């Protein structure tokens, strides 16, 4: 995990103690306590509303009535809120309230005008605010692999602002490629951050139970993934270079799965929280392999992107959210009963979405099945977050 000085910490107990000490500063609130529940509820309702707008002529939400708008709301409405909650750490109450207000007003951009104008401004200011607070924290990192986060987060926030122009210019030839780029940069972020979360958690478990040292971060594989996933999005922009981009995506997918294998999922059978994180990471590898296949085809197919946005993002984000809340409440994540059902719900949603266009006349019903599984999962996450946020940590024994 990372704390506000942008240095990786050795395990989650260190991160929790560090953030706990900062939280006791007068007038500060941990950003995740607000952004995580809001993001979960937003994800639960956004996808069904998108389907209603796209295929059932719901005139109240005209800005959701296109695939690009749906994708933008998922990446820059939902995912950016999760990123903000995870990386912002403790903030003064007024600053946090301002960011939350900007994010909430920004979500009104899916409505008809005149609300679209202040909502667009608020959405842009939220993305710029997150960049202003988060990006500089990683510039001082000593290792180049950690410094990569600064330009990567800055690019994601910049794309959040640039893609707002679609509301006024409509679909352009650059609309779909730019949205694909946004998802691919999010894949690099999930690959990097996922590894930094999973590695110390698995190592801690193996050391506690078996007195073994795990594979850890695997810095060489991490460096290779940064290079491969950093170059492939640029190459895919030119049709003649897409076969090379496909080769890079294929190599990256294989490395993600090899890295996952070296973490030893079979040694974590008693830790559903770690298995859930690994399941989300596996979706990254599967998605990259599917993406490599599509880049070899004459016509570009965007369906594999849902392996990232539904399977990987849904599973990883929900597990990170719940583990954060449980650890802060001094609970034990491995005892959270909802984690494995969430893995199954997100897997169901992802597979149905990937399969939908192959089902002929039943495609819309399959899409609604995927949306239902996705929404049920996020409502479950919101409920369990509420449970853990309302739970007070047990007092420590005297003398500790």
C-alpha positions in Angstrom: 0.0 0.0 0.0 1.0 3.6 -0.2 0.7 6.4 2.3 0.8 10.1 1.6 4.5 10.4 1.3 4.3 8.1 -1.7 6.6 5.5 -0.3 5.5 1.8 -0.3 5.2 0.4 3.2 6.0 -3.1 4.1 2.6 -4.3 5.2 -0.9 -3.2 5.9 -0.5 -2.9 9.6 2.2 -0.3 9.1 0.0 1.6 6.6 -3.0 1.4 9.0 -0.9 2.8 11.9 0.5 5.6 9.8 -2.9 6.6 8.5 -4.4 6.2 12.0 -1.9 8.6 13.4 -2.6 11.2 10.7 -6.3 10.8 11.1 -6.0 11.9 14.7 -4.9 15.3 13.5 -7.5 17.9 14.3 -10.1 18.5 11.7 -9.1 15.7 9.2 -11.1 12.9 7.7 -9.9 9.9 5.8 -11.1 10.4 2.2 -12.0 6.7 1.7 -14.6 6.9 4.4 -16.7 9.1 2.1 -15.6 8.2 -1.4 -15.8 4.5 -1.1 -19.5 4.3 -0.1 -20.4 6.9 -2.7 -18.5 5.1 -5.4 -20.2 1.8 -4.5 -23.7 3.3 -4.8 -22.8 5.2 -8.0 -21.6 1.9 -9.6 -24.7 0.1 -8.5 -27.1 2.5 -10.2 -25.1 3.9 -13.1 -25.0 0.7 -15.2 -28.8 0.0 -15.2 -29.4 3.7 -15.9 -27.0 3.4 -18.9 -28.8 0.5 -20.3 -32.1 2.3 -19.9 -30.7 5.3 -21.8 -29.0 3.3 -24.5 -31.7 0.8 -25.4 -35.0 2.0 -23.8 -35.0 5.7 -24.7 -34.8 7.1 -21.2 -34.9 10.7 -22.1 -34.1 12.0 -18.6 -30.4 10.9 -19.0 -29.5 11.9 -22.6 -25.8 12.1 -21.8 -25.7 8.3 -21.0 -27.2 7.3 -24.3 -23.9 6.3 -26.0 -21.3 3.7 -25.3 -18.6 6.3 -24.9 -20.6 8.2 -22.3 -21.3 5.0 -20.4 -17.6 4.1 -20.4 -16.6 7.6 -19.3 -18.9 7.6 -16.3 -17.6 4.2 -15.3 -13.9 5.2 -15.6 -14.0 8.8 -14.6 -17.0 8.9 -12.4 -16.6 5.6 -10.5 -13.0 4.6 -10.8 -11.6 8.1 -10.3 -13.6 8.3 -7.0 -12.1 5.0 -5.9 -8.6 6.3 -6.8 -9.3 9.5 -4.9 -10.5 7.6 -1.8 -7.6 5.3 -1.8 -4.7 7.7 -2.4 -5.9 11.0 -0.9 -5.5 9.9 2.7 -6.6 12.2 5.5 -7.8 15.7 4.4 -9.1 18.7 6.2 -12.9 18.5 6.4 -13.6 21.5 4.2 -11.2 20.4 1.5 -12.7 16.9 1.5 -16.3 18.3 1.5 -15.3 20.5 -1.5 -14.0 17.5 -3.5 -17.0 15.4 -2.6 -19.4 18.2 -3.7 -17.5 18.6 -7.0 -17.7 14.9 -7.6 -21.5 14.8 -6.8 -22.3 17.8 -8.9 -20.2 16.3 -11.7 -22.4 13.2 -11.8 -25.3 15.5 -12.8 -23.6 15.8 -16.2 -25.7 12.9 -17.4 -28.8 15.0 -17.2 -30.2 17.4 -19.7 -29.1 21.1 -19.8 -28.9 23.6 -18.2 -27.5 21.4 -15.4 -24.9 20.0 -17.8 -22.9 23.2 -17.8 -22.2 23.5 -14.0 -21.8 19.7 -13.8 -19.1 19.7 -16.5 -17.2 22.5 -14.7 -17.5 20.6 -11.4 -16.4 17.3 -13.0 -13.3 19.0 -14.5 -12.4 20.7 -11.2 -12.7 17.4 -9.3 -10.3 15.7 -11.7 -7.9 18.6 -11.5 -8.2 18.7 -7.7 -7.4 15.0 -7.4 -4.4 15.5 -9.7 -3.2 18.5 -7.7 -3.3 16.6 -4.4 -2.1 13.2 -5.5 0.4 13.6 -8.4 3.1 15.5 -6.5 3.2 12.9 -3.7 4.9 10.3 -6.0 7.4 12.7 -7.6 9.8 12.3 -4.7 9.9 8.5 -4.9 13.5 7.1 -5.3 12.7 4.2 -7.6 11.6 5.0 -11.2 8.9 2.3 -10.9 7.3 4.4 -8.1 7.7 7.7 -9.9 5.8 6.3 -12.9 2.6 6.8 -10.8 2.9 10.6 -11.1 2.6 10.9 -14.9 0.2 8.0 -15.0 -2.2 9.5 -12.5 -1.8 12.9 -14.1 -2.7 11.4 -17.5 -5.8 9.7 -16.2 -7.0 13.0 -14.6 -6.2 14.9 -17.8 -8.2 12.4 -19.9 -11.1 12.9 -17.4 -11.1 16.6 -18.4 -10.6 16.1 -22.1 -13.4 13.6 -22.5 -15.9 16.1 -21.1 -15.9 17.8 -24.5 -17.9 15.0 -26.0 -21.0 16.3 -24.3 -20.8 19.3 -26.6 -19.1 18.0 -29.7 -20.8 14.7 -29.9 -19.1 11.5 -31.1 -16.0 12.1 -33.2 -13.5 9.8 -34.9 -11.3 10.1 -31.8 -14.0 9.3 -29.3 -13.7 5.5 -29.2 -9.9 5.4 -29.4 -9.5 7.9 -26.6 -11.9 6.0 -24.4 -9.9 2.8 -25.1 -6.7 4.7 -24.2 -8.3 5.7 -20.9 -9.2 2.1 -20.0 -5.7 0.9 -21.0 -4.0 3.4 -18.7 -6.4 2.3 -15.9 -5.2 -1.2 -16.6 -1.6 -0.2 -16.0 -2.6 1.5 -12.8 -4.5 -1.6 -11.6 -1.6 -3.8 -12.5 0.9 -1.7 -10.6 -1.2 -0.9 -7.5 -2.7 -4.4 -7.4 0.8 -5.9 -7.2 1.8 -3.5 -4.5 -1.3 -4.5 -2.4 -1.2 -8.2 -3.0 2.5 -8.9 -2.6 2.9 -7.6 1.0 -0.5 -9.1 2.1 0.5 -12.5 0.8 4.0 -12.3 2.2 2.5 -11.4 5.6 0.1 -14.4 5.5 2.9 -16.8 4.4 5.2 -15.6 7.1 2.6 -15.9 9.8 1.3 -19.3 8.8 4.2 -21.1 7.2 7.3 -19.0 8.2 7.9 -18.7 4.5 9.0 -15.7 2.5 6.7 -15.2 -0.6 7.7 -14.0 -4.1 7.0 -10.4 -3.1 6.6 -7.6 -5.6 8.8 -9.3 -8.2 10.4 -6.0 -9.3 11.7 -7.3 -12.7 8.3 -8.5 -13.7 6.8 -5.2 -12.4 9.3 -3.2 -14.5 8.6 -5.3 -17.6 4.8 -4.8 -17.1 5.3 -1.0 -16.8 7.2 -0.9 -20.1 4.9 -3.3 -22.0 1.6 -1.6 -20.8 3.2 1.8 -21.2 4.1 1.3 -24.8 1.2 -0.8 -26.1 -1.5 1.9 -25.8 0.5 4.2 -28.1 1.2 1.5 -30.7 -2.5 0.5 -31.0 -3.4 4.0 -32.3 -1.8 3.1 -35.7 -3.4 0.2 -37.6 -0.1 -1.0 -39.0 1.4 -1.2 -35.5 -1.5 -3.0 -33.9 0.1 -6.5 -34.5 3.1 -5.2 -32.4 0.8 -3.8 -29.8 -1.0 -7.2 -29.7 2.4 -9.0 -29.1 3.1 -6.6 -26.2 -0.3 -7.2 -24.7 0.1 -10.9 -25.1 3.5 -10.8 -23.3 2.0 -8.5 -20.6 -1.0 -10.9 -20.0 1.4 -13.9 -19.7 3.5 -12.0 -17.2 0.5 -11.0 -15.1 -0.6 -14.6 -14.9 3.0 -15.8 -14.2 3.3 -13.2 -11.4 0.0 -14.4 -9.9 1.2 -18.0 -10.1 4.4 -17.1 -8.2 2.3 -15.6 -5.4 0.9 -19.1 -4.7 -2.9 -18.8 -4.6 -3.1 -22.4 -3.4 -1.3 -21.3 -0.2 -4.0 -18.8 0.6 -7.0 -21.2 0.8 -7.9 -19.9 4.2 -7.8 -16.3 3.2 -10.8 -15.3 1.0 -9.7 -11.7 1.0 -6.4 -12.6 -0.6 -8.1 -15.0 -3.1 -10.5 -12.2 -4.1 -7.6 -9.8 -4.8 -5.9 -12.5 -6.8 -9.1 -13.2 -8.8 -9.3 -9.5 -9.7 -5.6 -9.6 -10.8 -6.3 -12.7 -12.9 -8.9 -10.8 -14.8 -6.2 -8.3 -15.8 -4.2 -11.2 -17.3 -7.3 -12.6 -19.1 -8.3 -9.2 -20.4 -4.8 -8.6 -21.8 -4.9 -12.0 -23.6 -8.3 -11.2 -25.1 -7.1 -7.7 -26.0 -4.1 -9.2 -27.8 -6.5 -11.4 -29.9 -8.7 -8.5 -30.9 -5.7 -6.4 -32.0 -4.8 -9.1 -34.5 -8.3 -9.0 -36.1 -9.2 -6.8 -39.0 -11.9 -5.0 -37.1 -11.4 -3.7 -33.6 -13.7 -5.2 -31.0 -14.2 -3.3 -27.7 -15.9 -6.2 -25.9 -12.6 -7.4 -24.2 -12.4 -4.1 -22.4 -15.1 -5.3 -20.1 -12.8 -7.9 -18.7 -10.9 -4.9 -17.3 -13.8 -2.6 -16.3 -16.1 -5.3 -15.0 -14.0 -8.3 -13.9 -10.8 -6.7 -12.8 -12.0 -3.3 -11.7 -15.1 -4.6 -9.9 -13.3 -7.4 -8.1 -10.1 -5.4 -7.1 -11.9 -2.2 -6.1 -14.6 -3.9 -4.0 -12.0 -6.1 -2.2 -9.7 -3.1 -1.5 -12.6 -1.1 -0.2 -13.8 -3.8 2.2 -10.4 -4.7 3.4 -9.6 -1.0 4.1 -12.8 -0.6 6.1 -12.4 -3.9 8.0 -8.8 -3.2 8.9 -9.6 0.2 10.2 -12.3 -1.3 12.3 -9.7 -3.7 13.8 -11.5 -6.6 12.1 -10.2 -9.6 10.3 -10.8 -9.4 6.5 -10.5 -13.2 6.1 -13.8 -13.5 8.1 -15.8 -11.2 5.8 -18.4 -13.6 4.3 -19.3 -11.3 1.4 -15.9 -11.4 -0.4 -16.3 -14.7 -2.3 -19.9 -14.0 -3.3 -18.6 -10.7 -4.7 -16.0 -12.6 -6.7 -18.7 -14.8 -8.2 -21.0 -11.8 -8.9 -18.3 -9.8 -10.7 -17.2 -12.9 -12.7 -20.8 -13.6 -13.7 -21.2 -9.9 -14.8 -18.0 -10.0 -16.8 -18.6 -13.3 -18.5 -22.2 -12.3 -19.5 -21.0 -9.0 -20.8 -18.2 -10.6 -22.9 -20.7 -13.2 -24.2 -23.6 -10.9 -24.9 -22.9 -10.1 -28.5 -22.5 -13.8 -29.4 -26.0 -14.6 -28.2 -28.0 -13.4 -31.2 -31.5 -12.1 -30.4 -31.0 -12.7 -26.7 -28.2 -10.1 -26.4 -30.2 -7.5 -24.6 -31.4 -9.9 -22.0 -27.8 -11.1 -21.4 -26.7 -7.5 -21.0 -29.4 -6.9 -18.4 -28.2 -10.1 -16.6 -24.7 -8.7 -16.5 -26.0 -5.4 -15.2 -28.1 -7.1 -12.5 -25.1 -9.1 -11.3 -22.9 -5.9 -11.3 -25.5 -3.9 -9.4 -26.2 -6.6 -6.8 -22.5 -6.8 -6.1 -22.1 -3.1 -5.5 -25.2 -2.9 -3.4 -23.6 -5.7 -1.3 -20.4 -3.7 -1.1 -22.2 -0.6 0.0 -24.1 -2.5 2.7 -20.9 -4.2 4.1 -19.1 -0.8 4.0 -21.9 0.7 6.0 -21.6 -2.2 8.5 -17.9 -1.7 9.0 -17.9 2.0 9.0 -20.5 2.0 11.8 -18.5 -0.5 13.9 -16.2 1.1 16.4 -12.8 -0.6 16.9 -12.4 -2.6 20.1 -10.4 -0.7 22.7 -6.8 -1.8 23.1 -5.8 -3.4 26.3 -4.2 -1.1 28.9 -0.5 -0.7 28.6 -0.5 -1.2 24.7 
